[in-house]
Amino acid sequence: MVAAWLRLTHLWGDLPANSDPDEPYYFLWAQAVRETGYPNVENGTGYPPGLLYLLAGEQLIVNILQGQRVTASVDYFVIARAVNGLLGVVCVSLMALLGKQVGKSRLVGAASAIITAGWPLLVNESRRGGASAPWVLFTLATFVLLNRTHHRENILLLYAALATGVASFLFKYQTITLLPLPFAYATIYFRSNLRRLASHTAVWSIGLALIFYWLVFDYRILEVVNTPNSPTRTIAQDGRIIGFQSLDVNWAIITKAPDQGWYLWGALIAAILAGVSVAYRASRIWIDSRSVACILTFGTSYFLLMSLFAPYPRFVLYWLPVIATFHALAPAGLYGSLRLLGSAIAYFGIGRLTRIAQLIPLIVLVATCATVIVEQWKSWDWTYHHIWAKPYTVNLLNSWFSSNVPQGGRVVSEANKILLQYVYAPDIVHVNVVDSIFNESVEDYRRRGYEYLIWNSMRSHSTDSIVELDARLDELTNQGAREALRLNGANYTGPAIVVFTIDPLPTNEIYVWFTPAISFRGYDLNADTFKPGDELQLMLYWESAEKTEANYIVFAHVLDSKTGKLLVGKDGPPDYGNTPTPKWQGDMQFIRDQRILTIPADAAPGAYTLRIGMYEAATQSRVQILDLNYQPTGDVLVLQEITVEK
């Protein structure tokens, strides 16, 4: 319950203020998996399939719940993060089982669970729609199943352990070091029936071979492998293995992890106790030596594997399963050593100290857990005062865009992609990141289709402040920019943010969708009144929200307002065929599309209607026009009435 509360409150408080930069890419890669069954080179090839297929499944859940097209919006990431948070809760339960198995005590299991429940790194991971929580979950499940095997001597438990080991490997390739362990356990505990054992290991070997065949030849794992800092080729040079390149760096990572270094001493004590228990049977009541040996074998092989690659010192995330398993070893080592001390005191008959000695293990475990909880409490306190207690400016910015800019558009933002820190809808908002919004003139931005400028204090310049912005405000307002939103002051938390609007390039604004992939933004017309023989010069403005393979033809027609008879019209691909729709790139690419119609010399005076539409070249079927809620409104868009005079 504590673990669930921590993760849900953290999820709520941290969303959307502090999202992971990989989340937009996760969304796109998972979308590719949903559409084709596989990722491609541009969409996550080589990334662990467990991650991508989990995310694709989460998208399906959101699609079912929403009943509409899934976008990388709040609904999707809430589901993705909530699933990861739920898996984190399961990790806590598995840690309780593993701690109990290793330390042969419910107290050790409870201590391991409490430490994991409040472990900042794993709690924080509940906000990512990523692989970390399931990676840890399947790793812990493998050890729990392996440790149960030597008590129950059930070969089916080894099948399950191999399956969870494979699942862990499919979420992060580094845990390939788990896969030999079921074979080792089978050899040790079922050696009395080697013939039967051979059949089982043959089945396992064939299964693993098929998985690796699929990964290499179908999933193309070797094309782009997500290894620390570099592709796989960096472990070798001139056909020879370079060797262990990062032993010292990796050792520094796991020994200096924030608030976690203490567990190494506990794990070392556990290893010593395990060695002692091998020689002295009486000491086996304090620790399970086989479980300790299994975990240490995994940790050592994992460490050596990671050290083959070039140093990558920044992320502790790569060490999550090792640190997690040591969270079981450390309490077991501490508790076992203190129980040993208590037994020694009792053995030598120091009566007054005997009762105290019996309480020492419990006191030390409580103190250890309390230290972890205090550190986590500091994080909660900061989160409350900086995120929950006051409106967070980035959240308010996203809400403002959601309410006021449903049509999406093109945005210039300083230094940080504020809108993409938490993606509202990446297919209808293009964000151009600049060092300063003052780098170009407002008119230059406008000519490129930008409609919003976002100033924020998250720039890299330490002197950047709202005071400096106000001192230069006239530079923007004199060019026609208007302040639309200001988020700053004691009533807010987060960076100061100011949004400016720019007059759209189209003289006449109309926002509709020609399919969810194409946004119509408006038009320019050279006149409202024409004479026979005059040129009607029409400029249409489009933005490409998504790539499309369809070749759409745009038509512009002038019809008699009374009879509906066509006066003049012209059909053709956008921009005279220079930018046909199959070449549109998405990401709200800005497209100008000029149409020139000549009013016939025999045109009768009167009122006429100018309208446009689209149809697919191959099928001649017209495109349904959608409003901003994606509801169909017909297959033609009336722009305006014009007048023909003599």
Residue pairs with C-beta under 8 A, 6 or more apart in sequence:
2 114
2 117
2 118
3 88
3 89
3 92
3 113
3 116
3 117
4 85
4 86
4 89
6 117
6 118
6 123
6 376
7 85
7 86
7 88
7 89
7 123
7 126
8 82
8 85
9 380
10 85
10 123
10 124
10 126
10 127
10 383
11 78
11 81
11 82
11 85
11 126
11 127
13 383
13 384
13 387
13 388
14 124
14 127
14 383
14 387
15 74
15 77
15 78
15 81
15 127
15 422
16 74
16 77
16 394
16 395
16 398
16 421
16 422
17 387
17 392
17 394
17 395
17 421
17 422
17 494
18 127
18 421
19 77
19 127
19 421
19 422
19 423
20 127
20 128
20 129
20 130
22 128
22 130
23 72
23 77
23 80
23 128
23 129
23 423
24 72
24 420
24 423
24 426
25 44
26 51
26 55
26 80
26 129
26 130
27 55
27 59
27 72
27 76
27 129
27 423
27 426
28 43
28 44
28 72
29 39
29 43
29 44
29 47
29 52
29 55
30 52
30 55
30 56
30 58
30 59
31 43
31 56
31 59
31 70
32 38
32 39
32 40
32 43
32 44
33 39
33 44
33 52
33 53
33 55
33 56
34 56
34 59
34 60
38 218
38 219
39 45
39 47
39 52
41 223
41 224
44 52
45 219
45 220
45 223
45 224
46 219
46 220
46 221
46 222
46 223
46 224
46 225
46 226
47 224
47 226
48 131
48 170
48 171
48 172
48 173
48 226
49 170
49 215
49 219
50 131
50 134
50 167
50 170
50 171
51 130
51 131
51 171
54 83
54 131
54 134
54 171
55 80
55 129
58 76
58 79
58 80
58 83
58 129
59 70
59 76
61 79
62 70
62 75
62 76
62 79
63 69
63 70
65 75
65 79
66 75
68 630
69 516
69 630
70 76
71 425
71 426
71 427
72 423
72 425
72 426
72 427
73 423
73 424
73 425
74 422
74 424
76 129
77 129
77 422
77 423
80 128
80 129
81 126
81 127
81 128
81 129
82 126
83 129
84 125
84 126
84 127
84 128
84 129
84 130
84 132
84 133
84 134
85 126
85 133
87 133
87 134
87 137
88 122
88 123
88 125
88 126
88 133
88 136
88 137
90 137
91 116
91 122
91 133
91 136
91 137
91 140
91 324
92 113
92 116
92 117
93 113
94 137
94 140
94 141
94 144
95 109
95 112
95 113
95 115
95 116
95 140
95 324
95 327
95 328
96 109
96 110
96 112
96 113
97 109
97 144
98 109
98 112
98 140
98 143
98 144
98 147
98 291
98 325
98 328
99 108
99 109
99 110
99 111
99 112
99 113
99 327
99 328
99 331
99 332
100 106
100 108
100 109
100 112
101 109
101 144
101 147
101 148
101 288
101 291
101 328
102 108
102 147
102 270
102 287
102 288
102 291
102 292
102 295
102 328
102 329
102 332
103 109
103 112
103 286
103 287
103 288
103 328
103 331
103 332
103 335
103 336
104 285
104 286
104 287
104 288
104 332
105 332
105 335
107 335
107 361
107 362
107 365
108 328
108 331
108 332
108 335
108 365
111 331
111 335
111 365
111 368
111 369
112 327
112 328
112 331
112 332
114 369
114 372
114 373
115 327
115 330
115 331
115 368
115 369
115 372
116 122
116 324
116 327
118 372
118 373
118 376
119 324
119 327
119 372
119 376
120 258
120 259
120 375
120 376
120 379
121 257
121 258
121 260
121 316
121 317
121 320
121 323
122 132
122 133
122 136
122 320
122 324
123 376
125 132
125 133
125 317
125 320
126 133
131 171
131 172
132 317
132 320
134 167
134 171
135 168
135 171
135 172
135 175
135 320
135 321
136 320
136 321
136 324
138 164
138 165
138 167
138 168
138 171
138 175
139 164
139 165
139 168
139 175
139 178
139 321
139 324
139 325
140 321
140 324
140 325
141 161
141 164
142 161
142 164
142 165
142 168
142 178
142 181
143 291
143 294
143 295
143 298
143 325
143 328
145 157
145 158
145 160
145 161
145 164
146 157
146 158
146 161
146 181
146 182
146 185
146 294
147 288
147 290
147 291
147 294
148 154
148 157
149 157
149 158
149 161
149 185
149 189
150 185
150 188
150 189
150 290
153 189
153 190
155 186
155 190
155 200
158 182
158 185
158 186
158 200
159 200
159 204
161 181
161 182
161 185
162 179
162 182
162 204
162 207
165 175
165 178
165 179
165 181
165 182
166 179
166 208
166 211
168 175
168 178
168 321
169 175
169 176
169 178
169 179
172 318
172 321
173 221
173 225
173 226
173 227
174 302
174 305
174 306
174 318
175 302
175 321
176 305
177 298
177 301
177 302
177 305
178 298
179 208
181 294
181 297
181 298
182 204
183 201
183 204
184 297
185 294
186 197
186 200
186 201
187 197
190 196
190 197
190 200
191 197
215 221
216 222
222 232
224 231
225 231
225 232
227 309
228 306
228 309
228 310
228 312
228 315
228 318
229 309
229 310
229 311
229 312
230 309
230 310
234 242
234 309
234 310
235 241
235 242
235 245
235 308
235 309
236 242
241 308
242 308
243 308
244 304
244 307
244 308
245 307
245 308
245 309
245 310
245 311
246 306
246 307
246 309
246 310
246 311
246 312
247 307
249 311
249 312
249 313
250 303
250 306
250 307
250 311
250 319
251 303
252 313
253 313
253 316
253 319
254 264
254 303
254 316
254 319
254 322
254 323
255 261
255 264
257 316
257 319
257 323
258 316
259 371
259 372
259 375
260 323
262 330
262 368
262 371
263 323
263 326
263 327
263 329
263 330
264 326
264 330
265 330
265 333
266 326
266 329
266 330
266 331
266 332
266 333
266 334
267 296
267 326
267 329
267 330
267 333
268 333
269 333
269 334
269 336
269 337
270 287
270 292
270 329
270 330
270 332
270 333
270 336
271 292
271 296
271 329
271 333
272 333
273 283
273 286
273 287
273 289
273 292
273 333
273 336
273 337
273 340
274 287
274 288
274 289
274 292
274 293
275 289
276 283
277 283
277 284
277 286
277 287
277 289
278 289
283 340
286 335
286 336
286 339
286 340
287 332
287 333
287 336
292 329
292 332
295 325
295 326
295 328
295 329
296 329
298 322
298 325
299 322
299 325
299 326
302 321
302 322
303 322
306 318
306 319
312 318
316 323
330 368
331 365
331 368
334 361
334 364
334 365
334 368
335 361
335 364
335 365
338 360
338 361
338 364
339 361
341 357
341 360
342 354
342 357
342 358
342 360
342 361
345 353
345 354
345 357
346 354
346 357
346 358
386 493
387 493
389 493
390 491
390 492
390 493
391 491
391 492
391 493
392 492
392 493
392 494
393 487
393 488
393 492
393 493
393 494
393 495
393 496
393 497
394 418
394 421
394 422
394 494
394 495
394 497
395 422
395 494
396 487
396 492
396 497
397 418
397 419
397 454
397 485
397 487
397 497
397 499
398 419
398 422
398 424
400 485
400 499
401 419
401 424
401 429
402 424
404 484
405 429
405 452
406 628
406 629
407 428
407 511
407 519
407 521
407 628
408 425
408 427
408 428
408 429
408 519
408 543
408 545
408 588
409 428
409 429
409 430
409 450
409 451
409 452
409 521
409 543
409 588
410 430
410 432
410 448
410 449
410 450
410 451
410 452
410 543
410 588
410 590
411 419
411 429
411 430
411 431
411 432
411 450
411 451
411 452
411 453
411 454
412 431
412 432
412 434
412 437
412 445
412 450
412 452
412 453
412 454
413 419
413 431
413 432
413 433
413 434
413 453
413 454
413 456
414 433
414 434
414 435
414 436
414 437
414 454
414 455
414 456
414 458
414 459
415 433
415 434
415 435
415 456
415 458
415 459
415 460
416 433
416 456
416 458
416 459
417 431
417 433
418 431
418 454
418 456
418 458
418 495
418 497
419 429
419 431
419 454
420 426
420 431
426 587
427 516
427 545
427 546
427 586
427 587
428 519
428 545
428 588
429 588
430 543
430 587
430 588
430 589
432 450
434 440
435 459
436 459
437 453
437 454
437 455
437 476
437 500
438 472
438 475
438 476
441 479
442 453
442 476
442 479
442 480
442 481
442 502
443 479
443 480
445 453
445 502
446 502
446 503
446 504
446 505
447 505
448 590
449 505
449 521
449 541
449 543
449 590
450 502
451 501
451 502
451 504
452 484
452 499
452 500
452 501
452 502
453 476
453 481
453 499
453 500
453 501
453 502
454 497
454 498
454 499
454 500
455 469
455 497
455 498
455 499
455 500
456 495
456 496
456 497
456 498
457 464
457 465
457 466
457 495
457 496
457 497
458 495
465 496
466 488
466 496
466 498
469 498
473 483
476 500
477 483
480 502
480 503
481 500
481 501
481 502
482 500
482 501
483 498
483 499
483 500
484 499
484 500
484 501
485 497
485 498
485 499
486 497
486 498
486 499
487 494
487 496
487 497
487 498
488 496
488 497
488 498
504 521
504 522
505 521
505 522
505 541
506 521
506 522
506 523
506 524
506 539
506 541
507 522
507 523
507 524
507 525
508 522
508 523
508 524
508 525
508 639
508 640
509 521
509 522
510 520
510 521
510 522
510 523
510 637
510 639
511 519
511 520
511 521
511 522
511 628
512 519
512 520
512 625
512 626
512 627
512 628
512 633
512 637
513 519
513 520
513 545
513 625
513 626
513 627
513 628
513 630
514 520
514 542
514 552
514 614
514 623
514 625
514 626
515 548
515 550
515 623
515 624
515 626
516 545
516 546
516 626
516 630
517 544
517 545
517 546
517 547
517 548
517 584
517 586
518 542
518 543
518 544
518 545
518 548
518 552
518 581
518 584
518 614
519 542
519 543
519 544
519 545
519 588
520 540
520 541
520 542
520 637
521 541
521 542
521 543
522 541
523 538
523 539
523 540
523 541
523 612
523 639
524 538
524 539
524 541
525 536
525 537
525 538
525 539
525 610
525 639
525 640
525 642
526 535
526 536
526 537
526 538
527 534
527 536
527 642
528 640
528 642
528 643
529 642
529 643
529 644
529 645
530 536
530 599
530 642
530 643
530 644
530 645
531 599
531 644
531 645
531 646
532 599
532 600
532 601
532 602
532 603
532 644
532 646
533 598
533 599
533 601
534 598
534 599
535 596
535 597
535 598
535 599
536 558
536 568
536 596
536 597
536 598
536 599
536 610
536 642
537 594
537 595
537 596
538 556
538 594
538 595
538 596
538 597
538 610
538 639
539 592
539 593
539 594
539 595
540 554
540 556
540 574
540 592
540 593
540 594
540 595
540 612
541 590
541 591
541 592
541 593
542 574
542 590
542 591
542 593
543 588
543 589
543 590
543 591
544 581
544 584
544 585
544 586
544 587
544 588
544 589
544 591
545 586
545 588
546 586
547 584
547 585
547 586
548 581
548 582
548 584
549 582
550 581
550 582
550 616
550 618
551 573
551 580
551 581
551 582
551 616
551 617
551 618
552 573
552 574
552 581
552 614
552 615
552 616
552 617
552 623
553 571
553 572
553 573
553 614
553 615
553 616
553 617
554 571
554 572
554 573
554 574
554 593
554 595
554 612
554 613
554 614
555 569
555 570
555 571
555 612
555 613
555 614
555 615
556 569
556 570
556 595
556 597
556 610
556 611
556 612
557 566
557 568
557 569
557 610
557 611
557 612
557 613
558 566
558 567
558 568
558 569
558 597
558 599
558 608
558 609
558 610
558 642
559 565
559 566
559 567
559 608
559 609
559 611
560 567
560 606
560 608
560 609
561 606
561 607
561 608
561 609
561 641
562 606
562 607
567 599
567 600
567 603
567 608
567 644
568 597
568 598
568 599
568 600
568 603
569 597
570 595
570 596
570 597
573 579
573 580
573 581
573 617
574 580
574 581
574 591
574 593
575 591
575 592
575 593
575 594
576 594
579 591
579 593
584 591
599 644
603 644
604 644
605 643
605 644
605 645
605 646
606 643
606 644
607 641
607 642
607 643
608 641
608 642
608 643
608 644
609 638
609 640
609 641
609 642
610 638
610 639
610 640
610 641
610 642
611 636
611 637
611 638
611 639
612 636
612 637
612 639
613 622
613 623
613 625
613 635
613 636
613 637
614 622
614 623
615 621
615 622
615 623
616 623
622 635
622 636
623 635
624 632
624 633
624 634
624 635
625 632
625 633
625 634
625 635
625 636
625 637
626 632
626 633
627 633
